[in-house]
Amino acid sequence: MLFNSFEFILVFLPVVLLGYYLLKRTAPEAAPVLWLVAASLFFYSWWRVEYLPLLLYSILGNYSLGLYLGREALRPKWRKLVLAAGIVINLGLLGYYKYANFFIETLNALAGTRWDGLTILLPLAISFFTFQQIAYLVDSYQGKTRHYGFLHYCLFVSFFPQLIAGPIVHHRDMMPQFMRNRRQPLQLDNISIGLVIFTVGLAKKVLIADNLALFATPVFAKADAGGTLTLVEAWQGALAYSLQLYFDFSGYCDMAVGAARCFGIVLPINFNSPYRSRNIIEFWRRWHITLSTFLRDYLYIALGGNRLGPVRRYANLMLTMLLGGLWHGAGWNFAIWGGLHGIFLVINHGWRGLTSGIPAMPAWIHRIGGLLGMLLTLVCVVFAWVFFRAESLAGAVAMLEGMVGRNGTTLPAKYLSRWSEFGPWLSQKGVNFQDLETLQSLSPLWNMLALWVFVCSAPNIYNLLAHKQPVLEEVQRSRFALPLTPLTGFFCGLLLVAGLLSLSRVSEFLYFQF
């Protein structure tokens, strides 16, 4: 079931909310939790019910292993063995469903074999609930968990707002809320905050991201089909996809946070205006924050972090980002994308080390440096997104060739005469004027550039609602605090109606494939 569907917005969410708060008032303490667990499992089953046993098996197995690891009398040797077995089982399931065919294809390409691929459909959310529970097992091994009831653990893993595409939640953040929330009465403030954030997320997805796909998809399809892309054409596709992914993922995160808040549950922030980052280090502190935190805490630090010298530190960074890229998808394009970000991070950390002793610059130089840093970061991120989006390495290369101007520049034919003497002058300088199926007007490009300015400068919904603690972490407050007044409700209602009217072309969130 999709957040951006009539079934979810008009039926599922209202029914689950009503049942939850009725049970909190009239039933035993366990009933509301059981209701949310049942609703979450139904939500997951809506996609493909045959994968529900896999989720249940994962929950039951990891809960049992966590209890076993929490036994104080367990010998250290057995604890390590149980932890290793738990991690291997979790990663084995993830590897089979997500990477088996990738391994077979790679082996065929390298060894010249002709093994047939397996008929496997990737279970929804397996990457997310696998990482979530590996963190739980590691913390159980380290004695950082307490005894949780089975129902609360089920809800921790399956809670429907965050189940499908995150955020990757941590037991220390969620379990206390689930246990405390059963005693809290209905708070209309929670529902108001939740609905505002949910509505903003819906608008991002259906009014902006889905429309940007109309300009990104044809360009990447042409590249993957072996077509030749010119400069403006390629940049239109790359910018459109970069913004599409931004608003699609940001929209999902907002809808997850908003839906959870309606139940009085505060989720961690997962997306905090990353395109305004002044360097790539800051970008990864703002983009998919919970994944970055998991990779840092349970992979980078486990590899040694920065404790073993600069060479080992940079190697750990590269390996972490390569594995982070492969987490997103079973393909060499994703590995290259992760590797590029690893290189960017190594360069960024190295530059910081080289410039750490330089005296502080005047404020105006610092501001100019910040703007240049933001521009450079955006260029690097957009170039890397090409590998993330393209279906093949050849398609990514075709996109990059177009973006660097290797195939020349072509503009729509109407601009040759419309631009008076400027059009003929461009034609003399080698610019072609002809109609292309993927570039019929420059208006979308100007609109995209306006969107870039907006996302790089405007406060996000968490900044506007910072006075209401919309997420677990502290966020920077905007100068303008969004009041929860009837007028705000009216405009949010209009935005919700606009979103509902656009649901005739429902599309999945991009991160569902990861």
C-alpha positions as a Python dict, from the first residue, in 0.01 Angstrom:
ca = {
    (1, 'M'): (0, 0, 0),
    (2, 'L'): (137, 339, -98),
    (3, 'F'): (123, 652, 117),
    (4, 'N'): (19, 839, -197),
    (5, 'S'): (-296, 637, -262),
    (6, 'F'): (-666, 680, -194),
    (7, 'E'): (-671, 352, 1),
    (8, 'F'): (-411, 476, 248),
    (9, 'I'): (-519, 839, 288),
    (10, 'L'): (-897, 797, 290),
    (11, 'V'): (-938, 450, 444),
    (12, 'F'): (-636, 286, 605),
    (13, 'L'): (-490, 579, 803),
    (14, 'P'): (-825, 710, 939),
    (15, 'V'): (-944, 360, 1037),
    (16, 'V'): (-616, 271, 1210),
    (17, 'L'): (-608, 605, 1392),
    (18, 'L'): (-968, 573, 1509),
    (19, 'G'): (-920, 215, 1625),
    (20, 'Y'): (-595, 298, 1803),
    (21, 'Y'): (-735, 583, 2010),
    (22, 'L'): (-1059, 399, 2087),
    (23, 'L'): (-861, 102, 2215),
    (24, 'K'): (-640, 328, 2426),
    (25, 'R'): (-950, 456, 2604),
    (26, 'T'): (-1145, 134, 2645),
    (27, 'A'): (-918, -172, 2619),
    (28, 'P'): (-624, -323, 2810),
    (29, 'E'): (-280, -170, 2759),
    (30, 'A'): (-165, -435, 2513),
    (31, 'A'): (-464, -388, 2280),
    (32, 'P'): (-351, -63, 2107),
    (33, 'V'): (-5, -209, 2045),
    (34, 'L'): (-155, -529, 1906),
    (35, 'W'): (-383, -319, 1685),
    (36, 'L'): (-87, -126, 1541),
    (37, 'V'): (110, -446, 1483),
    (38, 'A'): (-185, -607, 1303),
    (39, 'A'): (-241, -292, 1096),
    (40, 'S'): (129, -275, 1006),
    (41, 'L'): (138, -639, 896),
    (42, 'F'): (-175, -581, 687),
    (43, 'F'): (-7, -274, 536),
    (44, 'Y'): (295, -486, 441),
    (45, 'S'): (80, -772, 309),
    (46, 'W'): (-110, -537, 78),
    (47, 'W'): (191, -550, -155),
    (48, 'R'): (248, -929, -167),
    (49, 'V'): (110, -1143, 112),
    (50, 'E'): (349, -1430, 33),
    (51, 'Y'): (640, -1228, 175),
    (52, 'L'): (469, -1170, 509),
    (53, 'P'): (614, -1498, 651),
    (54, 'L'): (965, -1367, 569),
    (55, 'L'): (904, -1054, 777),
    (56, 'L'): (754, -1259, 1062),
    (57, 'Y'): (1044, -1504, 1050),
    (58, 'S'): (1290, -1215, 1067),
    (59, 'I'): (1110, -1059, 1364),
    (60, 'L'): (1079, -1384, 1560),
    (61, 'G'): (1434, -1501, 1485),
    (62, 'N'): (1603, -1174, 1573),
    (63, 'Y'): (1395, -1124, 1886),
    (64, 'S'): (1494, -1472, 2007),
    (65, 'L'): (1860, -1411, 1930),
    (66, 'G'): (1845, -1076, 2108),
    (67, 'L'): (1702, -1238, 2421),
    (68, 'Y'): (1972, -1502, 2410),
    (69, 'L'): (2247, -1244, 2368),
    (70, 'G'): (2106, -1051, 2662),
    (71, 'R'): (2165, -1338, 2904),
    (72, 'E'): (2436, -1236, 3149),
    (73, 'A'): (2538, -1595, 3217),
    (74, 'L'): (2619, -1662, 2853),
    (75, 'R'): (2989, -1725, 2794),
    (76, 'P'): (3173, -1466, 2582),
    (77, 'K'): (3269, -1727, 2323),
    (78, 'W'): (2906, -1830, 2277),
    (79, 'R'): (2793, -1469, 2266),
    (80, 'K'): (3029, -1398, 1976),
    (81, 'L'): (2915, -1712, 1800),
    (82, 'V'): (2546, -1628, 1840),
    (83, 'L'): (2603, -1270, 1723),
    (84, 'A'): (2801, -1388, 1421),
    (85, 'A'): (2531, -1643, 1336),
    (86, 'G'): (2260, -1377, 1363),
    (87, 'I'): (2445, -1133, 1137),
    (88, 'V'): (2524, -1407, 884),
    (89, 'I'): (2160, -1521, 873),
    (90, 'N'): (2031, -1166, 826),
    (91, 'L'): (2286, -1079, 560),
    (92, 'G'): (2239, -1420, 399),
    (93, 'L'): (1867, -1356, 347),
    (94, 'L'): (1939, -1006, 220),
    (95, 'G'): (2211, -1139, -7),
    (96, 'Y'): (1992, -1413, -153),
    (97, 'Y'): (1695, -1194, -232),
    (98, 'K'): (1884, -882, -338),
    (99, 'Y'): (2224, -992, -472),
    (100, 'A'): (2197, -1352, -595),
    (101, 'N'): (2122, -1257, -955),
    (102, 'F'): (2383, -980, -946),
    (103, 'F'): (2642, -1237, -839),
    (104, 'I'): (2536, -1477, -1114),
    (105, 'E'): (2547, -1205, -1380),
    (106, 'T'): (2890, -1088, -1264),
    (107, 'L'): (3024, -1445, -1261),
    (108, 'N'): (2890, -1505, -1612),
    (109, 'A'): (3057, -1186, -1735),
    (110, 'L'): (3394, -1264, -1574),
    (111, 'A'): (3414, -1639, -1626),
    (112, 'G'): (3217, -1674, -1947),
    (113, 'T'): (2965, -1908, -1782),
    (114, 'R'): (2599, -1917, -1881),
    (115, 'W'): (2417, -1977, -1557),
    (116, 'D'): (2052, -1878, -1563),
    (117, 'G'): (1935, -1615, -1319),
    (118, 'L'): (1698, -1701, -1036),
    (119, 'T'): (1332, -1600, -1040),
    (120, 'I'): (1339, -1376, -733),
    (121, 'L'): (1120, -1079, -652),
    (122, 'L'): (1289, -847, -404),
    (123, 'P'): (1083, -837, -82),
    (124, 'L'): (972, -488, 2),
    (125, 'A'): (1173, -318, 279),
    (126, 'I'): (1412, -609, 335),
    (127, 'S'): (1715, -375, 333),
    (128, 'F'): (1559, -154, 598),
    (129, 'F'): (1432, -412, 847),
    (130, 'T'): (1752, -616, 807),
    (131, 'F'): (1981, -326, 903),
    (132, 'Q'): (1745, -225, 1180),
    (133, 'Q'): (1762, -567, 1342),
    (134, 'I'): (2136, -615, 1291),
    (135, 'A'): (2183, -298, 1497),
    (136, 'Y'): (1954, -448, 1763),
    (137, 'L'): (2161, -770, 1776),
    (138, 'V'): (2491, -582, 1802),
    (139, 'D'): (2355, -366, 2082),
    (140, 'S'): (2221, -675, 2260),
    (141, 'Y'): (2567, -829, 2239),
    (142, 'Q'): (2719, -510, 2384),
    (143, 'G'): (2464, -499, 2666),
    (144, 'K'): (2297, -180, 2541),
    (145, 'T'): (1945, -321, 2523),
    (146, 'R'): (1694, -405, 2791),
    (147, 'H'): (1426, -669, 2792),
    (148, 'Y'): (1147, -570, 2557),
    (149, 'G'): (814, -742, 2523),
    (150, 'F'): (755, -931, 2201),
    (151, 'L'): (465, -710, 2093),
    (152, 'H'): (670, -395, 2135),
    (153, 'Y'): (956, -550, 1939),
    (154, 'C'): (714, -645, 1661),
    (155, 'L'): (594, -286, 1649),
    (156, 'F'): (954, -158, 1651),
    (157, 'V'): (1029, -354, 1333),
    (158, 'S'): (695, -339, 1152),
    (159, 'F'): (553, 7, 1244),
    (160, 'F'): (403, 96, 908),
    (161, 'P'): (510, 464, 872),
    (162, 'Q'): (879, 366, 869),
    (163, 'L'): (860, 4, 753),
    (164, 'I'): (892, 35, 375),
    (165, 'A'): (1163, 297, 315),
    (166, 'G'): (1278, 416, 654),
    (167, 'P'): (1394, 601, 842),
    (168, 'I'): (1606, 318, 984),
    (169, 'V'): (1496, 351, 1345),
    (170, 'H'): (1692, 248, 1653),
    (171, 'H'): (1548, 59, 1947),
    (172, 'R'): (1678, 316, 2197),
    (173, 'D'): (1470, 584, 2024),
    (174, 'M'): (1152, 390, 1955),
    (175, 'M'): (1099, 136, 2234),
    (176, 'P'): (1063, 396, 2514),
    (177, 'Q'): (808, 581, 2302),
    (178, 'F'): (603, 268, 2235),
    (179, 'M'): (604, 177, 2603),
    (180, 'R'): (529, 531, 2720),
    (181, 'N'): (273, 607, 2450),
    (182, 'R'): (28, 344, 2574),
    (183, 'R'): (-43, 561, 2879),
    (184, 'Q'): (-73, 894, 2699),
    (185, 'P'): (-419, 1028, 2608),
    (186, 'L'): (-515, 1167, 2270),
    (187, 'Q'): (-334, 1492, 2197),
    (188, 'L'): (-484, 1692, 1913),
    (189, 'D'): (-154, 1877, 1876),
    (190, 'N'): (10, 1554, 1762),
    (191, 'I'): (-254, 1498, 1495),
    (192, 'S'): (-230, 1860, 1377),
    (193, 'I'): (148, 1844, 1348),
    (194, 'G'): (131, 1504, 1182),
    (195, 'L'): (-125, 1605, 922),
    (196, 'V'): (66, 1922, 828),
    (197, 'I'): (392, 1732, 776),
    (198, 'F'): (213, 1448, 594),
    (199, 'T'): (38, 1691, 360),
    (200, 'V'): (361, 1871, 273),
    (201, 'G'): (522, 1535, 196),
    (202, 'L'): (230, 1432, -25),
    (203, 'A'): (257, 1758, -220),
    (204, 'K'): (630, 1707, -271),
    (205, 'K'): (569, 1361, -412),
    (206, 'V'): (265, 1400, -636),
    (207, 'L'): (282, 1768, -734),
    (208, 'I'): (658, 1804, -784),
    (209, 'A'): (852, 1475, -799),
    (210, 'D'): (611, 1289, -1027),
    (211, 'N'): (601, 1583, -1269),
    (212, 'L'): (981, 1608, -1277),
    (213, 'A'): (991, 1242, -1380),
    (214, 'L'): (833, 1347, -1712),
    (215, 'F'): (1158, 1530, -1797),
    (216, 'A'): (1408, 1287, -1644),
    (217, 'T'): (1278, 950, -1761),
    (218, 'P'): (1285, 1011, -2141),
    (219, 'V'): (1642, 1145, -2128),
    (220, 'F'): (1778, 850, -1931),
    (221, 'A'): (1579, 608, -2146),
    (222, 'K'): (1739, 758, -2458),
    (223, 'A'): (2085, 725, -2303),
    (224, 'D'): (2026, 363, -2200),
    (225, 'A'): (1899, 285, -2550),
    (226, 'G'): (2229, 405, -2700),
    (227, 'G'): (2110, 749, -2811),
    (228, 'T'): (2331, 1056, -2832),
    (229, 'L'): (2257, 1340, -2591),
    (230, 'T'): (2359, 1700, -2640),
    (231, 'L'): (2463, 1941, -2365),
    (232, 'V'): (2132, 2102, -2265),
    (233, 'E'): (1938, 1781, -2318),
    (234, 'A'): (2167, 1582, -2086),
    (235, 'W'): (2173, 1850, -1817),
    (236, 'Q'): (1795, 1876, -1825),
    (237, 'G'): (1768, 1503, -1757),
    (238, 'A'): (2033, 1506, -1484),
    (239, 'L'): (1888, 1809, -1306),
    (240, 'A'): (1533, 1678, -1337),
    (241, 'Y'): (1627, 1343, -1183),
    (242, 'S'): (1831, 1506, -905),
    (243, 'L'): (1529, 1716, -811),
    (244, 'Q'): (1286, 1427, -863),
    (245, 'L'): (1481, 1209, -621),
    (246, 'Y'): (1510, 1499, -376),
    (247, 'F'): (1137, 1567, -362),
    (248, 'D'): (1040, 1200, -387),
    (249, 'F'): (1259, 1090, -95),
    (250, 'S'): (1195, 1406, 104),
    (251, 'G'): (823, 1360, 46),
    (252, 'Y'): (832, 1001, 170),
    (253, 'C'): (1027, 1101, 482),
    (254, 'D'): (779, 1378, 558),
    (255, 'M'): (483, 1145, 513),
    (256, 'A'): (644, 884, 738),
    (257, 'V'): (717, 1140, 1010),
    (258, 'G'): (369, 1290, 977),
    (259, 'A'): (183, 957, 988),
    (260, 'A'): (381, 843, 1293),
    (261, 'R'): (320, 1173, 1473),
    (262, 'C'): (-54, 1123, 1441),
    (263, 'F'): (-7, 827, 1678),
    (264, 'G'): (210, 1031, 1914),
    (265, 'I'): (533, 871, 1788),
    (266, 'V'): (825, 1098, 1697),
    (267, 'L'): (1058, 955, 1431),
    (268, 'P'): (1421, 1058, 1374),
    (269, 'I'): (1496, 1305, 1099),
    (270, 'N'): (1611, 1136, 780),
    (271, 'F'): (1629, 1424, 535),
    (272, 'N'): (1739, 1778, 620),
    (273, 'S'): (1773, 1998, 309),
    (274, 'P'): (2089, 1823, 179),
    (275, 'Y'): (2125, 2032, -136),
    (276, 'R'): (2221, 2335, 71),
    (277, 'S'): (2532, 2150, 196),
    (278, 'R'): (2861, 2334, 154),
    (279, 'N'): (3067, 2017, 123),
    (280, 'I'): (3016, 1644, 75),
    (281, 'I'): (3070, 1569, 444),
    (282, 'E'): (2779, 1795, 530),
    (283, 'F'): (2575, 1637, 248),
    (284, 'W'): (2596, 1296, 415),
    (285, 'R'): (2490, 1450, 744),
    (286, 'R'): (2174, 1571, 574),
    (287, 'W'): (2089, 1299, 317),
    (288, 'H'): (1945, 966, 437),
    (289, 'I'): (2068, 1053, 783),
    (290, 'T'): (1969, 728, 952),
    (291, 'L'): (2151, 518, 690),
    (292, 'S'): (2461, 736, 728),
    (293, 'T'): (2440, 691, 1105),
    (294, 'F'): (2406, 314, 1074),
    (295, 'L'): (2700, 287, 833),
    (296, 'R'): (2912, 504, 1062),
    (297, 'D'): (2824, 327, 1388),
    (298, 'Y'): (2811, -35, 1273),
    (299, 'L'): (3052, -46, 977),
    (300, 'Y'): (3296, 246, 963),
    (301, 'I'): (3373, 242, 1337),
    (302, 'A'): (3377, -139, 1340),
    (303, 'L'): (3643, -128, 1066),
    (304, 'G'): (3857, 96, 1283),
    (305, 'G'): (3721, 437, 1190),
    (306, 'N'): (3991, 703, 1213),
    (307, 'R'): (4177, 535, 1500),
    (308, 'L'): (4440, 360, 1286),
    (309, 'G'): (4593, 649, 1094),
    (310, 'P'): (4493, 849, 785),
    (311, 'V'): (4556, 575, 527),
    (312, 'R'): (4339, 324, 710),
    (313, 'R'): (4080, 595, 772),
    (314, 'Y'): (4047, 673, 403),
    (315, 'A'): (4035, 302, 317),
    (316, 'N'): (3754, 258, 572),
    (317, 'L'): (3568, 551, 420),
    (318, 'M'): (3597, 404, 71),
    (319, 'L'): (3483, 59, 179),
    (320, 'T'): (3192, 201, 377),
    (321, 'M'): (3068, 407, 84),
    (322, 'L'): (3114, 120, -165),
    (323, 'L'): (2902, -105, 55),
    (324, 'G'): (2656, 180, 107),
    (325, 'G'): (2625, 210, -271),
    (326, 'L'): (2563, -163, -309),
    (327, 'W'): (2305, -144, -29),
    (328, 'H'): (2102, 80, -258),
    (329, 'G'): (2101, -168, -542),
    (330, 'A'): (2259, -481, -684),
    (331, 'G'): (2452, -335, -974),
    (332, 'W'): (2788, -191, -1067),
    (333, 'N'): (2628, 147, -1126),
    (334, 'F'): (2545, 165, -755),
    (335, 'A'): (2897, 52, -661),
    (336, 'I'): (3042, 329, -879),
    (337, 'W'): (2805, 582, -725),
    (338, 'G'): (2915, 477, -376),
    (339, 'G'): (3280, 478, -484),
    (340, 'L'): (3249, 831, -622),
    (341, 'H'): (3108, 953, -293),
    (342, 'G'): (3389, 770, -115),
    (343, 'I'): (3641, 959, -328),
    (344, 'F'): (3460, 1288, -263),
    (345, 'L'): (3470, 1222, 113),
    (346, 'V'): (3839, 1132, 108),
    (347, 'I'): (3919, 1453, -81),
    (348, 'N'): (3700, 1657, 154),
    (349, 'H'): (3863, 1515, 469),
    (350, 'G'): (4208, 1554, 316),
    (351, 'W'): (4137, 1917, 228),
    (352, 'R'): (4017, 1984, 581),
    (353, 'G'): (4340, 1840, 715),
    (354, 'L'): (4551, 2056, 484),
    (355, 'T'): (4363, 2379, 564),
    (356, 'S'): (4309, 2324, 936),
    (357, 'G'): (4598, 2555, 1030),
    (358, 'I'): (4496, 2846, 805),
    (359, 'P'): (4383, 3156, 1003),
    (360, 'A'): (4016, 3248, 991),
    (361, 'M'): (3916, 3446, 683),
    (362, 'P'): (3702, 3764, 681),
    (363, 'A'): (3329, 3702, 691),
    (364, 'W'): (3271, 3806, 329),
    (365, 'I'): (3535, 3563, 203),
    (366, 'H'): (3383, 3290, 420),
    (367, 'R'): (3039, 3356, 266),
    (368, 'I'): (3175, 3346, -89),
    (369, 'G'): (3363, 3026, -6),
    (370, 'G'): (3042, 2876, 130),
    (371, 'L'): (2853, 2954, -191),
    (372, 'L'): (3132, 2814, -407),
    (373, 'G'): (3145, 2506, -186),
    (374, 'M'): (2770, 2457, -223),
    (375, 'L'): (2796, 2488, -602),
    (376, 'L'): (3086, 2241, -622),
    (377, 'T'): (2901, 1996, -396),
    (378, 'L'): (2588, 2017, -612),
    (379, 'V'): (2788, 1953, -931),
    (380, 'C'): (2957, 1648, -775),
    (381, 'V'): (2627, 1512, -642),
    (382, 'V'): (2446, 1559, -975),
    (383, 'F'): (2725, 1386, -1170),
    (384, 'A'): (2717, 1094, -926),
    (385, 'W'): (2335, 1067, -951),
    (386, 'V'): (2381, 980, -1319),
    (387, 'F'): (2526, 641, -1221),
    (388, 'F'): (2255, 601, -955),
    (389, 'R'): (1976, 649, -1210),
    (390, 'A'): (2107, 501, -1534),
    (391, 'E'): (2006, 141, -1607),
    (392, 'S'): (2349, 53, -1748),
    (393, 'L'): (2707, 172, -1744),
    (394, 'A'): (2677, 257, -2113),
    (395, 'G'): (2375, 474, -2038),
    (396, 'A'): (2563, 656, -1761),
    (397, 'V'): (2859, 718, -1991),
    (398, 'A'): (2625, 851, -2262),
    (399, 'M'): (2473, 1093, -2010),
    (400, 'L'): (2812, 1215, -1892),
    (401, 'E'): (2937, 1263, -2250),
    (402, 'G'): (2638, 1485, -2314),
    (403, 'M'): (2684, 1678, -1990),
    (404, 'V'): (3045, 1767, -2068),
    (405, 'G'): (2947, 1886, -2417),
    (406, 'R'): (3112, 1611, -2619),
    (407, 'N'): (2810, 1589, -2851),
    (408, 'G'): (2764, 1961, -2898),
    (409, 'T'): (2471, 2181, -2803),
    (410, 'T'): (2121, 2169, -2949),
    (411, 'L'): (1834, 2404, -2866),
    (412, 'P'): (1470, 2389, -2979),
    (413, 'A'): (1424, 2530, -3330),
    (414, 'K'): (1179, 2802, -3223),
    (415, 'Y'): (1453, 2990, -3038),
    (416, 'L'): (1654, 3055, -3356),
    (417, 'S'): (1407, 3319, -3474),
    (418, 'R'): (1270, 3415, -3132),
    (419, 'W'): (1608, 3532, -3004),
    (420, 'S'): (1653, 3785, -3286),
    (421, 'E'): (2022, 3833, -3364),
    (422, 'F'): (2134, 3625, -3063),
    (423, 'G'): (1997, 3302, -3216),
    (424, 'P'): (2184, 3334, -3549),
    (425, 'W'): (2500, 3431, -3358),
    (426, 'L'): (2475, 3109, -3152),
    (427, 'S'): (2417, 2914, -3471),
    (428, 'Q'): (2739, 3056, -3615),
    (429, 'K'): (2921, 2945, -3299),
    (430, 'G'): (2817, 2583, -3351),
    (431, 'V'): (2488, 2563, -3161),
    (432, 'N'): (2230, 2357, -3347),
    (433, 'F'): (1864, 2458, -3351),
    (434, 'Q'): (1629, 2166, -3404),
    (435, 'D'): (1339, 1997, -3230),
    (436, 'L'): (1424, 1699, -3010),
    (437, 'E'): (1173, 1465, -2854),
    (438, 'T'): (1338, 1512, -2514),
    (439, 'L'): (1393, 1890, -2542),
    (440, 'Q'): (1104, 2090, -2685),
    (441, 'S'): (1134, 2399, -2466),
    (442, 'L'): (1371, 2562, -2220),
    (443, 'S'): (1088, 2652, -1982),
    (444, 'P'): (1124, 2330, -1776),
    (445, 'L'): (1494, 2401, -1735),
    (446, 'W'): (1428, 2750, -1598),
    (447, 'N'): (1167, 2604, -1362),
    (448, 'M'): (1420, 2348, -1240),
    (449, 'L'): (1677, 2618, -1175),
    (450, 'A'): (1416, 2807, -972),
    (451, 'L'): (1349, 2488, -774),
    (452, 'W'): (1723, 2452, -710),
    (453, 'V'): (1734, 2804, -566),
    (454, 'F'): (1431, 2720, -351),
    (455, 'V'): (1569, 2397, -204),
    (456, 'C'): (1907, 2560, -141),
    (457, 'S'): (1766, 2859, 46),
    (458, 'A'): (1415, 2799, 183),
    (459, 'P'): (1350, 2647, 528),
    (460, 'N'): (1204, 2297, 533),
    (461, 'I'): (893, 2189, 722),
    (462, 'Y'): (1101, 2080, 1023),
    (463, 'N'): (1258, 2425, 1047),
    (464, 'L'): (912, 2584, 1030),
    (465, 'L'): (777, 2353, 1303),
    (466, 'A'): (1092, 2341, 1516),
    (467, 'H'): (899, 2494, 1808),
    (468, 'K'): (680, 2180, 1805),
    (469, 'Q'): (972, 1930, 1810),
    (470, 'P'): (865, 1756, 1486),
    (471, 'V'): (1151, 1500, 1494),
    (472, 'L'): (1364, 1344, 1765),
    (473, 'E'): (1666, 1565, 1703),
    (474, 'E'): (1694, 1938, 1750),
    (475, 'V'): (1659, 2121, 1419),
    (476, 'Q'): (1743, 2477, 1332),
    (477, 'R'): (1452, 2713, 1382),
    (478, 'S'): (1336, 2929, 1097),
    (479, 'R'): (1280, 3297, 1157),
    (480, 'F'): (920, 3224, 1068),
    (481, 'A'): (748, 2967, 1290),
    (482, 'L'): (449, 2802, 1125),
    (483, 'P'): (155, 2843, 1363),
    (484, 'L'): (-104, 2566, 1391),
    (485, 'T'): (-404, 2790, 1334),
    (486, 'P'): (-729, 2746, 1140),
    (487, 'L'): (-570, 2945, 856),
    (488, 'T'): (-279, 2698, 842),
    (489, 'G'): (-531, 2416, 844),
    (490, 'F'): (-722, 2576, 557),
    (491, 'F'): (-414, 2604, 334),
    (492, 'C'): (-305, 2252, 425),
    (493, 'G'): (-654, 2136, 331),
    (494, 'L'): (-620, 2300, -11),
    (495, 'L'): (-279, 2136, -54),
    (496, 'L'): (-424, 1799, 44),
    (497, 'V'): (-707, 1835, -208),
    (498, 'A'): (-456, 1926, -480),
    (499, 'G'): (-256, 1618, -389),
    (500, 'L'): (-562, 1392, -391),
    (501, 'L'): (-665, 1522, -732),
    (502, 'S'): (-324, 1421, -866),
    (503, 'L'): (-349, 1060, -742),
    (504, 'S'): (-489, 941, -1074),
    (505, 'R'): (-127, 885, -1181),
    (506, 'V'): (-5, 710, -866),
    (507, 'S'): (360, 605, -877),
    (508, 'E'): (581, 422, -630),
    (509, 'F'): (842, 604, -426),
    (510, 'L'): (1188, 572, -577),
    (511, 'Y'): (1338, 430, -258),
    (512, 'F'): (1097, 135, -263),
    (513, 'Q'): (1337, -40, -503),
    (514, 'F'): (1617, -30, -246),
}
